[in-house]
């Protein structure tokens, strides 16, 4: 929900999407800012029916996770709900909410009190690792086989190939970004295309990486073997957490597990620098399961406007949710 992400989105989005954005500002009695809610009015296909919808301004491009309404604890959320109610929507879709999402819950309660219906459902699993005080302490939580693999792979690369980690800040961002795209494409060649196959998503991430670099919060690194980048790692930090977004690796070094080693080095760096958490963001990929069993769940909240049309839309929504539950059980 940071300004950096919204700015990157606005700089990469089509003008029509930016023009459709509205930012609700809630001020306290002393005129200080208490809440900010950037939303977008759009026509949305809701279970095959076109409706007027209100959604996050940033949408789903780039897969933003763990969102919430930006508000102080003392914010008068009821006043924010009244402002939202005055807008021309039939449904509000707040997806990718952080586990618990306290401010979104307050907003939903205020809208429910005004007669609007609420539906909540789980979305994505987000693995995360609570970082111990040392790398050895983390290794002690793993199986002996996993510990041996991590130590052996790292030791072999640094012994046999003159391995070195290269970091890319604001002055070398273009160079590092090119390495990331090239190695990510190799990683996904023939297996779905990867996160940067959509040019708009790539532009957004490049803009965001630039903002993170200005704030010294960008984690963009390559693991170079014999003078050439063999693996790339892209993430960023916020408060006490390091977030992992994407990576890549050269096909020729697959047997040496260069991606595994670079991930290990990033976790070690996060521990050394005193971070408390390492967040793998959405997705239960197998490699994430090897690093941590802990999971958080993001969720989706759908708010149906009061009135007769709400009953019809809720019926459509209920049928869809029921069918999805049957498919999952099957």
N, C-alpha and C positions, 0 to 999 in steps of 0.2 A: 504493500500500500504506500510505498515511499514516493516522494516527488520524483526521484530519479527514474523510477519505472514509468510513471505517468508521463513524464517529459519524453522519455524514449518512445513510448507508445504514440504520443501526439506527433512526434517528428517523423514517424514511419507510417502512420495511418492515412488512409484516403481522406481528403478534405471534408467529404460529406459526413464521415463518422465523427470527426472532430467538431463539425458544426452542430451535430445532433447531441453533443454532450452538454449537460447542465451540471453545475457545481453548486450544491446547497451548502451554505455557510450558516452556522448557528453561533450566535454571539450571546455572551452572558450579560448580566445587568450592568457590568462595568465596561461593556463593549469589547471585552477580550474574546478571542475565538475559542469556542468550546467544541465544535464538531465540523468536519468537512466530509461531504459525501459526493464524489464525482460519479454521475450516472449518465446513461445514454438511453434516450427514447428511440425505439426502433420497431419495425414490423418483424415479428418473430413467428416462425412456424412451430407451433406448440401442439404436438401430437397430430400433425397434418392439418391443423387449423391455423390460419393467420390471425394473430392477435397483436394488440398494442402492448408492448412489453417495456419494462424498465429493468436495466441490467447494469452491471459495473461498466463504467466508461471504457476500461481497458479490455473488456471482453475476454476471450479465451486464447488469443494469439500469444504464443510464447509460453503457454501453460503456467500462468501465475497461480501459486498455491498459498494456502493458509492466510486467507484474507479476513478482514473484519471491517466494520464501520469505524472510522477514525473519530473518536470522541473522548473527552475527559470524563472521569467518573461523575462529576457534578453536572454534566450537560443535561439540559432539559430535553430528553429524547421525545417526550410527548409533543413538543413544539416542532421537532424535526419530522415526526410522523404526520402532523397536520400539513406541513409544507409538501410532503410527498403525496398526501391524499389529494392535494389540489392539482396534481399533475395528471395528464390524460393517459392512464395505463389501465390495462385489464389484468395483467399479471406482473409481479415483480419476481425476478429470478436472481437470487444471491447464491452463486455457486462458489466452489473451492474455498469454503469457509474453514478457518482454523478450528481445531477441536475445542468445543465450548463456545467460541466466538461471543464473548460477553456483551459487546455493544450491539451486535446483530440480534442477539436474544432480547435485549432491552427494546430495540426497535420493533421486533416482531410482537412483543407483548403489548406495546403501545398501539400497533396497528390492529391487533386482535381485539383490544378493548374498544376499537372503533367499528367492529363488526366484520373485519376482513378475516378470511380463513387462511390457515397456515399449514403447509405440509413440509416435513423435513425428511431427508433420506441421506444415507451415507454415500460417499463418492470414492475418493482415492485413498489408498494406503500409502503413508509416507514414512519409510524407515528412518530412524534417527539413532544416533549413538551418543550416550552421555559419556563425555571424555573423562577418564581417570587422571590422576596427577602425573603419571608417567607412561611411556610406551611399554615398559616391562609390565606394569600393572595391567594394561590392556591385554597384552599377550597372555597373561596368566588366566584370562577369562576364556581363552580359546582352547580348542582341543590340541593335543600334542602334535598331531599331524598338520593342522593348520599353522601352528607356530613354526614348525620346521619348514613348511613351504614358503612362508613369508620371509624367513631369515635366509633360506638357501637361495631363493630367486634374487633377492636384493644383493646378497654377497657375490653371487656369480656375475651379475651385470657390472658391478663396480670393479670387480677383479679382472674380468676378461675384456671389457669394452670401454674403459675409460669413461664411465657414465657420469653425467653432470646434469643437474637441474638448472634450467634457465628460466628466469622470471621476466615477464613482459609488463612494464608499466606504461604510463601515458606516452613516454617518448618512443616506445617500440611497439605500440599497440597494434598497428597495422601488420607488422611482421608476425607477431604472435598470433593474431587472428587468422592470418592466411595459413599458418601451420595447423591451427585447430581445425579449420574447415577441411583442409586437405586430408588430415589424418582421420577426422571423423567420417569423411566420405569413404575412406578405405575401410574403416571399421564396419560400415554398414553396406558396403558394396554387395549387391545381390541379396540383401536381407531387410528390405523395407525402406531404405533411403535415409533414415536418421532424422534428427531434429532440425537440420538446416536445409532440408530439401525445398521448403517453402521460402521463397525469397523475402516475403514480408516478415516472417518470423526471424529470419537471419538479420534483416535490417534493424528490427527492434532490438535484438540481442546485441548487435554491434553498437547501437546507440547507448544501450544500458551499460555495456562494458566500458564505454568511454566515460560515462558519468561515474561509474565505480572507480575507474582509474584516477579521476580528478580528486576523489575523496580518499585515495589510498586504501580502498576496500576491494579492489579487483584481485582475484587469484587466477591468473592465467600463466601457465607454466608448461614447459616441455621437458621431457627426459631425453637428453641427447646421448646417443651412442656413437662413438668414433666420429664425433663432430657433426652428426646429422640427427635432427629430431625424429625420435622413434615413437613417442607417445605425447599426447597433449591433454591438459586438464584445465577446465574452466569452471569457476565458481566465484563466490563473493562472500564477504563477511558482513554481519550486522549485529551490533551489541556483543553478546557472548557466544554467537553461533557462526559457524562456517557452513555455507550452503554449497552443495555440489550440483552443478547443472548438467554439464556434458563433458565428454572426453573423446579421444580418438587414438588410434594406434596404426602403425605401419604393418602391413600384412607379413612382411618378411621377418618381423620380430615376434610373431604370435607365439611361437613355441617358448620364447624366453619370458613370456607373461609380462611384457613391458607395462601394460595397462594396470595390472595388479600391483606392480612395484611402485608406479607413480601414485596410485591411490594410497598405498601404504605410506609413502613419503609425505603426502598431504595430510594424512591423519597424524603422523608424527609431528609435523610442523604445527598443526593446530594445538596439539597437546603442549608443545614447547612454548608456544606463545600465550598460553593460559586461557584458551577458549574452553567453554563448558560443554558445548554441544556440536555435533557434526551431523548435519541434516542432508539426507540423500534425496529429498523431495519426492514427488509422486512416483509410484511404480514399484511393484513387488518383483523386480528382476532378480534372477537367481544370484547374480554376483553381489547384490546388496544384502541378500540373506546371509551371505558368508561373513559379512562384517558386523551385523547386529540383528538380534531377534526383535528389538523394540519397534513398535509401530504407533503412529498417530493416524487418525482418520480425518480427512476433510469431509465436508458435507455440503449438501445443497438445500436451500430453503426457498420454497415457492409460496408466494403470497397471492391469494385470489381476491380480487376486489369484491366488496359486498354487492349484492343485487342478483337478479335472476340469472344473468349470464354466468355468474360464478358457479351456480349449480351445474350448468352444462359443462363448463371447463373442468370442474372438479370431478365430474363423472368420467370425462375422457381421461383425465389424469389417473383416476383410480383404476380404470381398466388397464391402462398402460403399465402402471406399477404392478398390478396383479399378474399380468402376462410376463413381465420381466422376472418376477419372483418364481414363476413356474419354470421359465427357461433356466434360471440359475440352479434350481433344485434338480432339473433333468440333467 
